[in-house]
Amino acid sequence: MGDTRLIQGRYRLLDLIGRGGMGEVWRARDESLGRQVAVKCLKAPGRDHDQSFTRVLRERFRREARVAAALQHRGVTVVHDFGEADGVLYLVMELLDGRNLSQLLEDNAQHPLPIADVLEVAEQVSAALAYTHQQGIVHRDLKPANIMRLGDGTLKICDFGIARLGHDIGMSSRLTGTGIAMGTPHYMSPEQIGGTHVDRRSDLYSFGCVLYEIATGAPPFDLGDAWAVLVGHRDTAPEPPRNRRADLPGFLEEVILDLLAKEPDRRPQDADAVGRRLGAGRAPSGYVPTVVSPPLLRREPAELPAPREARLPSWTRGMTTGHKAAGTGLRGTPPDASAGLTGDWIARTGAHGTPEPVPAERPRPSEELLATLAGRHSAGLSLGRLGRWAEAGEVHRAVAAEREHALGPEHPDTLASRYEVGFTLSRTGRPADALREYTHVAGARERVLGPEHPDTLAARQEMAYVQGRLGRHFEAHQLYTAVLAARERVMGADHPDTLRCRHNLAFNLSRLGRLEDSYRMAGEVAEARARVLGANHPDTLVTRCEVAYALGQLGRWPEALQTYREVAEARARALGPDHPDALAARYEVGISLGRLGRSAQALELYRGLVDDRTRVHGAAHPETLRARHGVGVNLGRLGRWEEALLESRDVCAIRERTIGADHPDTLVSRREVAVGLGWLGRWADALVEYRRVAAARERVLGAGHPDTLASRNDEAHCLEQLGRGAEAVALYRKVAAVRQQQASGAHRPH
């Protein structure tokens, strides 16, 4: 590659950063966005590979690159783009400014890193591995050279998905010529060496090797011969690290040795467990907090006291207090980050003006501790504002535990942290857990602050929201109604929090099937918000989307289309055309066009949306895949079923890989595959897919769920097309019987 090579007319290669068995890494400039990036150019297959192998390799590369691009975590290198140019496969990644752990050891003359640095690496990398393993991704080649420490102390894991590609291409070093599995010998797990099944526990073994090396200065089996290294991993117990470094904390040695267990079942079973043990080991022995979900506490080990500010993770330093972003979800506005935190706790008085019982007297925590906890609370809010909800949840759980210990379980600050824990659970797809948290906070706030205090109402409103998420719309309606009446009494009809509650109530009415009521109330809220907040305020536009949704449900699609278009244009002007809310409104425009039979226009819109979503969020982002699903649907509506089937299969494969085979979005894609097969006359293949969807929905949702019953009807229709009429009739009758039973029970009291 030449020094000024331009890839795909966009990425200009500037300097060669590194070269290895997989290819080359270049510092490059993205000419379109004017930013510096790293471009990894992978070596092409050798001449001994035939064209069919090359095609398979390209498809594998595309799939692995999309998986890597879908990973969104502060501890994982961001993949921006990928492709092929002149026969060379390439990945475009964020350009990292730092040193990998191997280089840090070299800089330190192969002496071990300071213990505080070892613990920082251990905790940050375990958090990143926990995230990637939850996505179903195994790295397979974790080593010091693949872990980068940036200038601000952030650790990032590199090269997800590349290890398996290296194996396919044939670039891995064959240590003996006997077909040893892909990996780097000093960090390979026994199961990799044996060629048996590899899962996340193999990564944990490699992680143990990395920690052993940075803690002692040498890997656990530092032998001169590659084969001897492999035999050591397979057969030899590692020397305890404290034999090499006496000042190593005992709990850290135990974690490392457990990670290096020969049998996968004897290792920690996930990286979260490793993080919890590290956090507990760093905590002072007198107090180990009990929390809803174990936090990654950031404490210095007892052996090495450190300044108080070192307890904060490096990635939170420099964060400023700010309001949490409202986003596009329906939710309450939290109190200002600076209000009500670490102040005096004044319990409300009882019915006769006497103070209600308060918790037993406890020593007042130091101002330094209170300020630290307030800062960490603000850091959690800032992470949420950036959309980093899982990390925000870790911070808020840790702060909630320490506030409960220092201030008591019903102190307003403790409850503020637990409220934020509930919010992060809601935003990370755990509504049942969020409901339990909100219920606790609402009950405690009612006892401490009173039933109509704004903070109590905020918690009760979030309870209603997650009840709706759980499909408990009648309970949500009752709670929204009660909260709305209290908000109108306390705050007035036009207060933003009152309007937010009315908006949520309108949303819930539509889910109860009361479409006219929903449309009427949403229209009233939109008018009030335009008057109070302005016509282009994000909250006003969110309500206008709800108006459009109700119009569509009422069959008034031309009006729905016009409203969605107006919202999309207003959001593009106010927020920018690439803002997620602006792109979401464009998606709804496509839905409306499809409903009006304007499939060619919908197809054009969705293709443009796919390009924009890919550029902004990545090829495997859920919203990118949602837009691609729209492309497939409208190709089918236009009778282009071969193209529709290819698109649906590709989207289904990516969704299955990234979010799981039983996820509702994956099942929607699989059904679309079945529809395409049916239209192409391949009914036997369609039946297989319909049955897979029906079985998954029955397993996840239950036999009587409407989606499960719809899938069984799809299956019956397919049987009809195959001439198996008796089986089809029996299945139709079974579905009808379930529906009749449900209808007869609908009028019974609940």
C-alpha positions, 0 to 999 in steps of 0.5 A, a space after each residue: 500500500 502506498 503512502 498516499 493510497 486512497 481506499 474507496 475514495 474516502 480513507 487516505 493512508 498516511 503512516 504505517 503503524 504496525 505490521 503482523 501476521 494478519 496484515 498491516 495497520 495504518 494511520 489514515 484520514 477519513 476525508 469525508 468526516 475530516 477525522 483521523 482513523 486507524 485502517 487495518 488491511 488484512 492479507 488476502 488468501 494465498 493462491 492455493 485457496 479457490 474462489 469458493 473459499 474466497 467467497 466464504 471468507 469475504 462473507 465471514 469477514 463481513 459478518 465478523 466486522 458487523 459484529 465488531 461494529 455492533 459492540 458499543 462499550 468504553 472498553 472496546 475499540 470502536 469499528 467505524 467501517 469495513 469493506 474490500 478494496 483491490 482484493 484487500 479486506 479492510 477495517 476502519 477503527 477509532 485511532 487510539 492514542 496510547 500504549 498496549 500492555 505489552 509496550 508498557 511492560 517493555 517500557 518498564 524493562 519487563 518489570 511488573 506494573 504497579 499494583 494500582 495499575 494491575 488492579 485498574 487493568 483487571 477491573 476495566 478489562 473484566 467489565 469490557 469482557 462482561 459486556 462482550 460476553 453478554 453479546 455472545 462474542 468470544 475474543 479468542 486471542 486476548 493478550 497484552 498486545 490486544 489491550 490498549 491503555 489510553 492517555 486518560 487511563 481508559 483500557 480498550 480491548 482491540 481486534 474482536 472478531 479478527 482472531 477467527 478471521 486469521 484462522 480462516 485466512 490461514 495466517 495463524 502461526 502453526 506452532 508444530 504443523 499439527 493443526 493446533 488451534 488459533 491463538 498466541 501460545 503464552 495466552 492460550 487456554 487448555 481447551 484451545 490447545 486441545 481443539 475442544 469447545 471454546 466459550 467465554 471461559 477461554 477468554 477468562 483463562 487468557 485474561 488470567 495469563 495477562 494479569 499474571 504477566 503484568 503483575 509479575 513481569 512474565 507470563 505463567 509459562 515463560 518457557 523457551 520452546 513453544 511446545 513446552 509453553 503449550 504443555 505447561 498450559 495443559 498439564 502444569 499448575 502455575 507458580 503462585 504469583 506471590 512467589 514472584 512478587 511478595 507485595 501482591 494482594 492475596 485476593 488478587 493472587 486468588 483471582 488470577 489462580 482461579 482464572 488459570 484453572 485447567 478445567 473451564 468449570 473450575 474458573 469463574 463462570 463469567 467476567 461479572 463474577 471476576 469484577 465483583 471479586 475484585 471490587 470486594 477485595 479492594 473494599 475495606 474489610 469492615 464493610 462489604 455493601 449489599 446492593 440490588 446488583 453487585 457494583 464494580 466498586 472502585 477502592 484502593 487495596 488496603 495494602 496501598 492507601 491512595 488519595 481519596 480522588 483515586 477511588 473514581 474510575 479514570 473515565 469519570 474524571 473531568 465529567 461535569 454535572 448536567 441534566 440527564 438527557 430525556 431521550 425519546 422514551 416516555 419518562 419523568 424528568 429527574 431532579 436537578 443533579 445538584 439539588 437535594 444531594 448530600 444536604 440535611 435530611 429533614 423528615 416530614 411531620 406526622 398528622 399532628 405536627 410531630 416528627 415521624 420516626 426517623 432511623 437510629 442515630 448514626 455518625 455523620 459522614 465526613 463532608 469529603 465523603 459526601 462530596 465524593 458521592 455527589 460527584 460520582 452521582 453526577 458522573 452516573 448522570 453524565 454517563 446516562 446523558 451520553 447513552 451509556 446506560 449499563 455503565 451508569 447503572 454500575 456507578 449508581 448501584 455503587 453510590 447507592 450502596 455507599 450512601 445507604 451505609 453512610 446515610 441510611 436506607 431512606 435518606 433522600 440521597 440514597 433514594 435518589 441513587 436507587 431511583 437512578 438505578 431503576 432508570 438505568 434498569 429500564 433503559 437496559 431492557 430490564 423493566 421487571 427489575 426496574 419496577 421492583 426498584 421504583 416500588 421500593 423508592 416510591 414507598 420510602 419517599 411516601 413515608 419520608 417526603 409525603 405522598 404528593 411530594 414531586 419526588 414521590 410522584 416521579 417514582 410512581 410515574 416511573 412505576 406506571 411506565 415500566 408496568 406498561 413496558 411489561 404489558 400491564 396496561 390497566 395497572 399502568 392506567 390506574 397509576 397514571 390517573 392517580 399521579 396526574 390528579 396529584 400533579 394537577 393539584 400540586 403543580 398545575 395543569 400546564 407544568 411540564 411534569 404534569 404534561 409529561 404524565 398526561 402524555 404517558 397516559 395518552 400513550 397507555 390509552 392507545 395500548 388499551 385500545 382506546 384509540 379515540 381517547 388517546 388521539 384526543 388527549 395526545 392532541 391536547 398535550 401537544 397543543 399545551 406543550 407547544 404553548 408552554 415549551 415551544 412548537 419545536 421543543 423535543 417534548 412537543 415533537 414526541 407528543 406529535 409523534 404520539 398523535 401521528 401514531 394514534 392517527 395511523 391506528 385509526 386508519 387515518 394514514 394520510 394525516 399520520 404521514 403528514 404529521 410524521 413528515 413535519 416532525 422529521 423536518 422539525 427534528 432535523 432542523 432543531 437537532 440535526 439530520 443525523 440525530 437519532 430522534 430525526 432518524 426515528 421520525 424518518 422511519 415512521 414516515 416510511 411506515 406510513 408510506 408503506 401503509 398507503 401502498 406507496 412502496 417504491 417511495 418507502 423503499 427509497 426512503 429506507 435505503 437512504 435511512 440504512 445508509 445514514 444509520 450505518 454511517 452514524 451507528 454502524 451496520 449491526 446497530 438495531 436501528 440500522 437493522 430495523 431500517 434494513 427490515 423495512 427495505 426487505 418488506 417493501 421489496 416484497 410488496 413490489 414483487 421483488 421476492 428474490 431480493 426481499 428473501 436475501 435481505 431478510 435472511 441477512 438481517 435475520 442472521 445478524 440479529 440472531 448473532 447479535 441479540 439472540 435467536 429468540 429475540 422478538 426482532 430476530 423472530 420478526 425477521 425469520 417470519 419475513 424469511 418464511 413469507 419470502 419463501 412462500 411467495 417463491 413457492 418454496 412452501 416446505 422451506 417456509 414451513 420449517 421457518 414458520 415452525 421455528 418462529 412459532 416454537 420460539 414464541 411459545 417458549 418465550 411468550 407462552 402458548 396463548 400469546 397473540 403473537 404465538 397464535 398468529 404464528 400457529 395460523 401462519 403454520 396452518 396456512 403453510 400446511 394448506 399450501 402443501 396439501 396437508 389440509 387435515 393438519 391445517 384444519 386441526 391447527 386452525 381449530 386449536 388456535 380458535 379454541 385458545 382464542 375463544 377461551 381467552 375471550 370468555 375469560 376476558 370479562 372475569 374480574 382480575 
